[in-house]
């Protein structure tokens, strides 16, 4: 049986168990009509962990000081948010 490797932890994984992770969720890129974001092949543990990072760190709103209220971030802001959080995750994991 051939083995693959998780692109984060570098552990060997059965190719059938590799999980595909889109840095920017596919529904966001589909909604904006832009090409899919970069994908990574992850083991299930790293895939769960990166999604936990997204839940804890990705913010869909921000406070607007001028309007003195929260506003929804634009699609471009959200794309940048997901990319930054994924980059931070990779640094935390010591991955390249």
MODELLER restraints for C-alpha pairs under 7 A, 6 or more apart:
rsr = mdl.restraints
at = mdl.atoms
rsr.add(forms.Gaussian(group=physical.xy_distance, feature=features.Distance(at['CA:2:A'], at['CA:14:A']), mean=6.92, stdev=0.5))
rsr.add(forms.Gaussian(group=physical.xy_distance, feature=features.Distance(at['CA:3:A'], at['CA:12:A']), mean=6.08, stdev=0.5))
rsr.add(forms.Gaussian(group=physical.xy_distance, feature=features.Distance(at['CA:3:A'], at['CA:13:A']), mean=5.65, stdev=0.5))
rsr.add(forms.Gaussian(group=physical.xy_distance, feature=features.Distance(at['CA:3:A'], at['CA:14:A']), mean=4.90, stdev=0.5))
rsr.add(forms.Gaussian(group=physical.xy_distance, feature=features.Distance(at['CA:3:A'], at['CA:15:A']), mean=5.72, stdev=0.5))
rsr.add(forms.Gaussian(group=physical.xy_distance, feature=features.Distance(at['CA:4:A'], at['CA:12:A']), mean=5.59, stdev=0.5))
rsr.add(forms.Gaussian(group=physical.xy_distance, feature=features.Distance(at['CA:4:A'], at['CA:13:A']), mean=5.10, stdev=0.5))
rsr.add(forms.Gaussian(group=physical.xy_distance, feature=features.Distance(at['CA:4:A'], at['CA:14:A']), mean=5.93, stdev=0.5))
rsr.add(forms.Gaussian(group=physical.xy_distance, feature=features.Distance(at['CA:4:A'], at['CA:15:A']), mean=5.31, stdev=0.5))
rsr.add(forms.Gaussian(group=physical.xy_distance, feature=features.Distance(at['CA:5:A'], at['CA:11:A']), mean=5.43, stdev=0.5))
rsr.add(forms.Gaussian(group=physical.xy_distance, feature=features.Distance(at['CA:5:A'], at['CA:12:A']), mean=4.46, stdev=0.5))
rsr.add(forms.Gaussian(group=physical.xy_distance, feature=features.Distance(at['CA:5:A'], at['CA:13:A']), mean=5.42, stdev=0.5))
rsr.add(forms.Gaussian(group=physical.xy_distance, feature=features.Distance(at['CA:6:A'], at['CA:12:A']), mean=6.57, stdev=0.5))
rsr.add(forms.Gaussian(group=physical.xy_distance, feature=features.Distance(at['CA:6:A'], at['CA:13:A']), mean=6.66, stdev=0.5))
rsr.add(forms.Gaussian(group=physical.xy_distance, feature=features.Distance(at['CA:6:A'], at['CA:41:A']), mean=5.83, stdev=0.5))
rsr.add(forms.Gaussian(group=physical.xy_distance, feature=features.Distance(at['CA:6:A'], at['CA:42:A']), mean=4.46, stdev=0.5))
rsr.add(forms.Gaussian(group=physical.xy_distance, feature=features.Distance(at['CA:6:A'], at['CA:43:A']), mean=5.25, stdev=0.5))
rsr.add(forms.Gaussian(group=physical.xy_distance, feature=features.Distance(at['CA:7:A'], at['CA:40:A']), mean=6.46, stdev=0.5))
rsr.add(forms.Gaussian(group=physical.xy_distance, feature=features.Distance(at['CA:7:A'], at['CA:41:A']), mean=5.78, stdev=0.5))
rsr.add(forms.Gaussian(group=physical.xy_distance, feature=features.Distance(at['CA:7:A'], at['CA:42:A']), mean=5.82, stdev=0.5))
rsr.add(forms.Gaussian(group=physical.xy_distance, feature=features.Distance(at['CA:8:A'], at['CA:42:A']), mean=6.66, stdev=0.5))
rsr.add(forms.Gaussian(group=physical.xy_distance, feature=features.Distance(at['CA:8:A'], at['CA:46:A']), mean=6.96, stdev=0.5))
rsr.add(forms.Gaussian(group=physical.xy_distance, feature=features.Distance(at['CA:8:A'], at['CA:90:A']), mean=7.00, stdev=0.5))
rsr.add(forms.Gaussian(group=physical.xy_distance, feature=features.Distance(at['CA:8:A'], at['CA:95:A']), mean=5.37, stdev=0.5))
rsr.add(forms.Gaussian(group=physical.xy_distance, feature=features.Distance(at['CA:9:A'], at['CA:95:A']), mean=6.97, stdev=0.5))
rsr.add(forms.Gaussian(group=physical.xy_distance, feature=features.Distance(at['CA:13:A'], at['CA:43:A']), mean=6.53, stdev=0.5))
rsr.add(forms.Gaussian(group=physical.xy_distance, feature=features.Distance(at['CA:18:A'], at['CA:41:A']), mean=6.00, stdev=0.5))
rsr.add(forms.Gaussian(group=physical.xy_distance, feature=features.Distance(at['CA:18:A'], at['CA:42:A']), mean=5.66, stdev=0.5))
rsr.add(forms.Gaussian(group=physical.xy_distance, feature=features.Distance(at['CA:18:A'], at['CA:43:A']), mean=5.44, stdev=0.5))
rsr.add(forms.Gaussian(group=physical.xy_distance, feature=features.Distance(at['CA:19:A'], at['CA:41:A']), mean=5.64, stdev=0.5))
rsr.add(forms.Gaussian(group=physical.xy_distance, feature=features.Distance(at['CA:19:A'], at['CA:42:A']), mean=5.14, stdev=0.5))
rsr.add(forms.Gaussian(group=physical.xy_distance, feature=features.Distance(at['CA:19:A'], at['CA:43:A']), mean=6.03, stdev=0.5))
rsr.add(forms.Gaussian(group=physical.xy_distance, feature=features.Distance(at['CA:19:A'], at['CA:44:A']), mean=6.39, stdev=0.5))
rsr.add(forms.Gaussian(group=physical.xy_distance, feature=features.Distance(at['CA:20:A'], at['CA:39:A']), mean=6.48, stdev=0.5))
rsr.add(forms.Gaussian(group=physical.xy_distance, feature=features.Distance(at['CA:20:A'], at['CA:40:A']), mean=5.84, stdev=0.5))
rsr.add(forms.Gaussian(group=physical.xy_distance, feature=features.Distance(at['CA:20:A'], at['CA:41:A']), mean=4.88, stdev=0.5))
rsr.add(forms.Gaussian(group=physical.xy_distance, feature=features.Distance(at['CA:20:A'], at['CA:42:A']), mean=6.29, stdev=0.5))
rsr.add(forms.Gaussian(group=physical.xy_distance, feature=features.Distance(at['CA:21:A'], at['CA:39:A']), mean=5.37, stdev=0.5))
rsr.add(forms.Gaussian(group=physical.xy_distance, feature=features.Distance(at['CA:21:A'], at['CA:40:A']), mean=5.19, stdev=0.5))
rsr.add(forms.Gaussian(group=physical.xy_distance, feature=features.Distance(at['CA:21:A'], at['CA:41:A']), mean=6.36, stdev=0.5))
rsr.add(forms.Gaussian(group=physical.xy_distance, feature=features.Distance(at['CA:21:A'], at['CA:42:A']), mean=6.92, stdev=0.5))
rsr.add(forms.Gaussian(group=physical.xy_distance, feature=features.Distance(at['CA:21:A'], at['CA:47:A']), mean=6.94, stdev=0.5))
rsr.add(forms.Gaussian(group=physical.xy_distance, feature=features.Distance(at['CA:22:A'], at['CA:37:A']), mean=5.98, stdev=0.5))
rsr.add(forms.Gaussian(group=physical.xy_distance, feature=features.Distance(at['CA:22:A'], at['CA:38:A']), mean=6.04, stdev=0.5))
rsr.add(forms.Gaussian(group=physical.xy_distance, feature=features.Distance(at['CA:22:A'], at['CA:39:A']), mean=4.54, stdev=0.5))
rsr.add(forms.Gaussian(group=physical.xy_distance, feature=features.Distance(at['CA:22:A'], at['CA:40:A']), mean=6.65, stdev=0.5))
rsr.add(forms.Gaussian(group=physical.xy_distance, feature=features.Distance(at['CA:23:A'], at['CA:37:A']), mean=5.98, stdev=0.5))
rsr.add(forms.Gaussian(group=physical.xy_distance, feature=features.Distance(at['CA:23:A'], at['CA:38:A']), mean=5.97, stdev=0.5))
rsr.add(forms.Gaussian(group=physical.xy_distance, feature=features.Distance(at['CA:23:A'], at['CA:39:A']), mean=6.14, stdev=0.5))
rsr.add(forms.Gaussian(group=physical.xy_distance, feature=features.Distance(at['CA:23:A'], at['CA:82:A']), mean=6.47, stdev=0.5))
rsr.add(forms.Gaussian(group=physical.xy_distance, feature=features.Distance(at['CA:23:A'], at['CA:83:A']), mean=6.26, stdev=0.5))
rsr.add(forms.Gaussian(group=physical.xy_distance, feature=features.Distance(at['CA:23:A'], at['CA:86:A']), mean=6.49, stdev=0.5))
rsr.add(forms.Gaussian(group=physical.xy_distance, feature=features.Distance(at['CA:24:A'], at['CA:37:A']), mean=5.54, stdev=0.5))
rsr.add(forms.Gaussian(group=physical.xy_distance, feature=features.Distance(at['CA:24:A'], at['CA:79:A']), mean=6.03, stdev=0.5))
rsr.add(forms.Gaussian(group=physical.xy_distance, feature=features.Distance(at['CA:24:A'], at['CA:82:A']), mean=5.62, stdev=0.5))
rsr.add(forms.Gaussian(group=physical.xy_distance, feature=features.Distance(at['CA:24:A'], at['CA:83:A']), mean=6.68, stdev=0.5))
rsr.add(forms.Gaussian(group=physical.xy_distance, feature=features.Distance(at['CA:26:A'], at['CA:36:A']), mean=6.38, stdev=0.5))
rsr.add(forms.Gaussian(group=physical.xy_distance, feature=features.Distance(at['CA:29:A'], at['CA:35:A']), mean=6.47, stdev=0.5))
rsr.add(forms.Gaussian(group=physical.xy_distance, feature=features.Distance(at['CA:29:A'], at['CA:36:A']), mean=5.90, stdev=0.5))
rsr.add(forms.Gaussian(group=physical.xy_distance, feature=features.Distance(at['CA:50:A'], at['CA:89:A']), mean=6.82, stdev=0.5))
rsr.add(forms.Gaussian(group=physical.xy_distance, feature=features.Distance(at['CA:54:A'], at['CA:85:A']), mean=6.81, stdev=0.5))
rsr.add(forms.Gaussian(group=physical.xy_distance, feature=features.Distance(at['CA:57:A'], at['CA:85:A']), mean=6.83, stdev=0.5))
rsr.add(forms.Gaussian(group=physical.xy_distance, feature=features.Distance(at['CA:58:A'], at['CA:81:A']), mean=6.33, stdev=0.5))
rsr.add(forms.Gaussian(group=physical.xy_distance, feature=features.Distance(at['CA:58:A'], at['CA:82:A']), mean=6.59, stdev=0.5))
rsr.add(forms.Gaussian(group=physical.xy_distance, feature=features.Distance(at['CA:58:A'], at['CA:85:A']), mean=6.97, stdev=0.5))
rsr.add(forms.Gaussian(group=physical.xy_distance, feature=features.Distance(at['CA:60:A'], at['CA:72:A']), mean=5.90, stdev=0.5))
rsr.add(forms.Gaussian(group=physical.xy_distance, feature=features.Distance(at['CA:60:A'], at['CA:73:A']), mean=5.67, stdev=0.5))
rsr.add(forms.Gaussian(group=physical.xy_distance, feature=features.Distance(at['CA:60:A'], at['CA:78:A']), mean=6.85, stdev=0.5))
rsr.add(forms.Gaussian(group=physical.xy_distance, feature=features.Distance(at['CA:61:A'], at['CA:70:A']), mean=6.24, stdev=0.5))
rsr.add(forms.Gaussian(group=physical.xy_distance, feature=features.Distance(at['CA:61:A'], at['CA:71:A']), mean=5.36, stdev=0.5))
rsr.add(forms.Gaussian(group=physical.xy_distance, feature=features.Distance(at['CA:61:A'], at['CA:72:A']), mean=4.34, stdev=0.5))
rsr.add(forms.Gaussian(group=physical.xy_distance, feature=features.Distance(at['CA:61:A'], at['CA:73:A']), mean=5.30, stdev=0.5))
rsr.add(forms.Gaussian(group=physical.xy_distance, feature=features.Distance(at['CA:62:A'], at['CA:70:A']), mean=5.37, stdev=0.5))
rsr.add(forms.Gaussian(group=physical.xy_distance, feature=features.Distance(at['CA:62:A'], at['CA:71:A']), mean=5.65, stdev=0.5))
rsr.add(forms.Gaussian(group=physical.xy_distance, feature=features.Distance(at['CA:62:A'], at['CA:72:A']), mean=6.62, stdev=0.5))
rsr.add(forms.Gaussian(group=physical.xy_distance, feature=features.Distance(at['CA:62:A'], at['CA:73:A']), mean=6.75, stdev=0.5))
rsr.add(forms.Gaussian(group=physical.xy_distance, feature=features.Distance(at['CA:63:A'], at['CA:69:A']), mean=5.70, stdev=0.5))
rsr.add(forms.Gaussian(group=physical.xy_distance, feature=features.Distance(at['CA:63:A'], at['CA:70:A']), mean=4.22, stdev=0.5))
rsr.add(forms.Gaussian(group=physical.xy_distance, feature=features.Distance(at['CA:63:A'], at['CA:71:A']), mean=6.28, stdev=0.5))
rsr.add(forms.Gaussian(group=physical.xy_distance, feature=features.Distance(at['CA:64:A'], at['CA:70:A']), mean=5.69, stdev=0.5))
rsr.add(forms.Gaussian(group=physical.xy_distance, feature=features.Distance(at['CA:64:A'], at['CA:71:A']), mean=6.51, stdev=0.5))
rsr.add(forms.Gaussian(group=physical.xy_distance, feature=features.Distance(at['CA:90:A'], at['CA:96:A']), mean=6.73, stdev=0.5))
